[in-house]
Structures are given as structure tokens and as C-alpha cells.
Amino acid sequence: MNDWERKSPLDWQTYVNKLVKVVAIEKHEYEGWVLTVDPVSASIVLAAFLENGEVSISVVMGHAVQEVEILQEGDSEMEQCLSCLFVPEGSKAFSPEELEKKRNDLKTWLETNHIPVMEQGESGRTLCVAGVLMIDPPYGAEQCSSSNEIILSRVQGLVQGYLEKQQ
């Protein structure tokens, strides 16, 4: 086990959103912005912005890491850019006010249709339907989750129908 693998997840967290140079076995060098470090394998996921506007993603396996040098601190603009790399196109970021309105509207609609619903989680952000199904922000059919496939399918259909009527 090398020094990099011996670090704790809190130590690895200090490298996230920073430009680093990683020296791996056989003197291979990688440079990029740290997206994350896998806490199990200590592998580093790097993003490098190419001149043609594309992004190159590299994974350096934890067992191969010999040295990690921080070259530059990331600013808030870079953090935002890195956090959006894996967000699907067409997905929209909602303000807290918009999310609250969507949650309240959906909750009211469900209650109007005699479907039992409660707010759960951090600051009541998750809707819990009949104690067996969760709807997370931004409160669409894709955000429904349940171990009961029949209830999941039916509530997803209801939510999808509701959302289509709203448009």
C-alpha cells in the first residue's frame, strides 16, 4: 500500500476541484482538475479541458499513484464548471423557490386526489407517498423511487400525467 492509499477520505477531499499533477508508476504523469477520489480504491478522476473545447476524463488507479502535487486552487467558477460535467443536457437547475413551489404544487395535487403524502428528509425536501414511495427534487416521474414496482409504476404515471397537464 502506497502513501496515497493510506490517506483518509478527508485528506483526499482536499484535492477535489484543484488542478493537480499526478505521478504514477513507470513515471507516467497526468495533469487535470480533480473531480473526485474513490474512497475504496483511492483512484483519482481527473478532468482536462482540451484546446478544442472538449473535456478529457482520466482515471488514475490508486495503487499506481506515487505523488500528487497541487498546481492551482479552483475558484467558484471552476467548481461550477466541474460539477456540471456529468449533468445531462436539457436538465435544468431550479432555484430553491422554484423547487419549493413544485413540491408544494405536487403535494397539494396528490392530497386533492386522496393520495397520502408527507414531507421528509432535510428540510422536508422529499415527498413520501403512502410511506412506500419517495419523490425527490425536482419532483418528476424520474425522481420517484420505491421497492414496490407496482406502486412505483402507478405513481410515476400519475406524476407524469400531472406534469403534462401543467405544461
N, C-alpha and C positions, 0 to 999 in steps of 0.2 A: 504494500500500500504506500503510495507516494504522499508528499506533504499536502498536495491539493485535495486528495481524497480524505485526508484526516480532518479537514476543516469542517465546521458545522454549517448547517443551512443559513444561520445568521451571518456567518462570515461570507458565504457565497453571495448573500443578498446585497452586500456592499458593492459588488461588482456590476449589478444589474443597472442598465441604462448608462453604461460608461464605455468609452472606446478603449479597447484593450489589445495587447499583442500577446498571443499565446504561443509559447514554445513547447512543442510536443516531442515525442521520441523521434529519433533519427533526424533531429534538428529541423523538423518541419515547423514553419511559422505561419500563424493565422492572425489576421487583424480584422476587427469588426466591433460592432456595438453588441454588448451582452443583452440578449433578450431574456434569458433565464438560465438557471443551472439546475439540472435534475438532481433532487436530493438523494436518490437511491444510487445512481451510477456516477455522480459528480460530473456528468457530461455537460459541456458548455455549448449553448446555442448562440451563434453569432449572426448578425445581420450586417452585410456590407453593401453600401449604396454605390452602384456602378455608374460610370460616366454617362451611359445611355439612358439613365433614369430607372433602370431595373434594380431589383434587390436580390442579392445572393445570400442564401441561408446556408450556414455551415454548422456541423455538429462535431465538436472535438471530444472524443471519448475521454472520460475522467481518468481512466488508468494510463492514458498516454500523455496527460498534461504534466509538464515538468516545471513550467514557470508561467505566471500571468502577471503582466505589467500594465498598469492603468496609464493610458496615454492622454485621455481627456475626460473631463466630467461632462455628463449630459445635462443640457438645460431643459426647461419645461417644454419647449418646442420639440426637442428631440424625443423626450419621453412620450409626448403625444403621438409623434410620428411612429415610434416603435410599437406603441400599444395598438395602433390601427393596422399593423401589417397583416394580421390574420383575420380581420373583420371582413365578412363577406360584403362584396359590392352590393349596393342597394339597401344595406341595413342603415338605419337612421339612428342617430344619437338623440335621445329625448332629454329635455330639461327635467329637473325634479318636479316642477309644476305640471308639465305635460304628463309625466308618469303618474302623478297623484290623481290627475283628472281621469286618465284612462282607467286606473284601478277603481276609483270611486264609481265611474260610469258602469264598468263591467259588474262590479259588486251590486250596484242598485238594480241592474238588469237581471242578474241571477236571482236576487231576492224577490223581485217582481214576479219572476216565473217560478217561485216557490222552491228554489234550489238553495239548500242551506250552505252558507258561505261565511267564513271568518277570516280576519286578517291575522297573519302570523309572521314570525321572523323578525329581523332587525327593523325596527320602527314600522312594523306592520306592512312590509312591502310585498309579502307573499300572500296570495289568496288561497285558502284551504277550503275545498268544496267537499261537503259531507264527510270530512275527516279522512278521506282516502285519496284525494287528488289535489295537487299543488299547481298554482299558476303564478309564475314569476314574471317580473318586468321583462319586456314591455307589454305583457298581457295579451299575447296572441295564441292561436291554437298550437304553435310550435313550442310554446313555453309551458304547456301542460305536461305534468308527469304523474304517473300512478303505476302501481304494481298490478292493478286490475285493468286488463286490456279492454274489457267491455265498457267500463265506466270511462276510461281514457278516450276511447273512440267516440263515444256519445257526447261527452262534454266538449271534445275538440270540434265536433260537428256543430254543436250549439254555439260555441265561441266564434267559429268561422262564419256561421250564418249571421250572428250578431254584428261582427265586424264588416261584413259585406253590406248589411243594411245601413251602417253608419257612413259609408262612402258615397 
